[in-house]
Amino acid sequence: MADVPLVLLSGMNCTDDLWTGCGLDDALTPPLTEESIDGQVDQLLTRLPPVFVLGGLSLGAIVAMAIAVREPSRVAGLCLVSTNA
């Protein structure tokens, strides 16, 4: 598989600084700014590459699950940390 971008979604009240120093400098780290999960998923799906690996922490993981359910063919891999369904 060709290089697939890594997308990391932070938790509530976190910024992309969360991922600083983790050796993941090439990762895409879009902010979560929308008022609803559906709105956030809509916004991200218009901005993200056609296929990507997705990681999320807490609220970011909840958004990641929603993305994976809505567009499973775009998610090449999924890592969820400290979340609930």
PyMOL commands that set and color helices and strands:
alter all, ss='L'
color gray80, all
select helices_A, chain A and resi 16-19+37-47+59-70+72-74
alter helices_A, ss='H'
color red, helices_A
select strands_A, chain A and resi 6-9+52-57+75-81
alter strands_A, ss='S'
color yellow, strands_A
deselect
rebuild
show_as cartoon
